[in-house]
Amino acid sequence: DWIESYHDEYAILAYCSATRTAIEDVHQNEFEQALCGQFDSGAGLAEKTITECYDLSEIPEFLKYCIDWEMVWDSYLQYDYMEEDGYFFRCL
């Protein structure tokens, strides 16, 4: 059974809680597609997501430090994700 051998059982439990899914009903593919990782806040996920999806290399270095990642999370990304115990999941 994949759940018993998965390396982070807390992520699975967080997913069950966030999606209100019984653990026996969790499908590995859906879980792995939804899981974004564990972050201290939505700002951490926002920074990771944006820097992976967009080339920020043309923005001057001093401006990169002015990006308010919490505002990016609050204004744009929070509606597409669920969070439970620091684990973030895409709403599929």
C-alpha positions as CSV (number, residue, x, y, z in Angstrom):
1,D,0.0,0.0,0.0
2,W,1.5,3.3,-1.1
3,I,0.3,5.2,2.0
4,E,2.2,3.0,4.4
5,S,5.4,3.4,2.4
6,Y,5.1,7.2,1.7
7,H,7.9,9.2,3.2
8,D,5.8,11.8,4.9
9,E,2.7,10.4,6.7
10,Y,1.9,13.9,8.1
11,A,1.4,15.2,4.6
12,I,-1.2,12.6,3.9
13,L,-3.0,13.2,7.1
14,A,-3.0,17.0,6.4
15,Y,-4.4,16.2,2.9
16,C,-7.1,14.1,4.4
17,S,-8.0,16.9,6.8
18,A,-7.9,19.7,4.2
19,T,-10.0,17.8,1.7
20,R,-12.2,16.0,4.2
21,T,-11.2,12.7,2.6
22,A,-11.0,9.4,4.5
23,I,-7.4,8.0,4.4
24,E,-8.5,4.9,2.6
25,D,-10.1,7.0,-0.2
26,V,-6.9,8.9,-1.0
27,H,-5.5,8.2,-4.4
28,Q,-1.7,8.5,-4.8
29,N,-1.8,10.3,-8.1
30,E,-4.3,12.9,-6.9
31,F,-2.4,13.5,-3.7
32,E,0.9,13.9,-5.4
33,Q,-0.6,16.3,-7.9
34,A,-2.1,18.4,-5.2
35,L,0.9,18.5,-2.7
36,C,3.0,21.6,-3.1
37,G,5.1,21.2,0.0
38,Q,5.4,22.4,3.5
39,F,5.9,26.1,4.1
40,D,5.9,28.5,7.1
41,S,3.3,30.6,5.4
42,G,1.5,31.3,2.1
43,A,4.2,33.8,1.3
44,G,6.8,31.0,1.1
45,L,4.6,29.1,-1.3
46,A,4.0,32.3,-3.3
47,E,7.7,33.0,-3.7
48,K,8.5,29.4,-4.7
49,T,5.6,29.3,-7.2
50,I,6.3,32.6,-8.8
51,T,10.1,32.1,-9.1
52,E,9.6,28.6,-10.6
53,C,7.0,29.9,-13.1
54,Y,8.5,33.2,-14.1
55,D,11.9,34.4,-15.1
56,L,12.7,37.1,-12.6
57,S,16.3,37.4,-13.8
58,E,15.6,40.7,-15.6
59,I,14.3,42.4,-12.5
60,P,17.1,44.3,-10.8
61,E,18.3,42.6,-7.6
62,F,17.2,45.4,-5.3
63,L,13.6,45.3,-6.6
64,K,13.4,41.5,-5.9
65,Y,13.7,42.2,-2.2
66,C,10.7,44.6,-2.5
67,I,8.3,42.0,-3.5
68,D,5.7,41.5,-0.8
69,W,5.2,37.7,-1.1
70,E,2.5,37.8,1.6
71,M,0.5,40.3,-0.5
72,V,1.0,38.1,-3.6
73,W,-0.4,35.1,-1.6
74,D,-3.3,37.1,-0.1
75,S,-4.2,38.9,-3.3
76,Y,-3.8,36.2,-5.9
77,L,-2.8,32.7,-4.9
78,Q,-4.7,31.8,-1.7
79,Y,-7.9,31.0,-3.7
80,D,-6.2,28.1,-5.6
81,Y,-4.7,26.3,-2.6
82,M,-5.6,24.7,0.7
83,E,-3.4,24.7,3.8
84,E,-3.4,22.3,6.7
85,D,-0.7,22.2,9.4
86,G,1.8,24.0,7.1
87,Y,1.2,21.7,4.1
88,F,-0.1,23.4,1.0
89,F,-2.2,21.6,-1.6
90,R,-3.5,22.7,-5.0
91,C,-7.3,22.7,-5.3
92,L,-7.8,20.2,-8.1
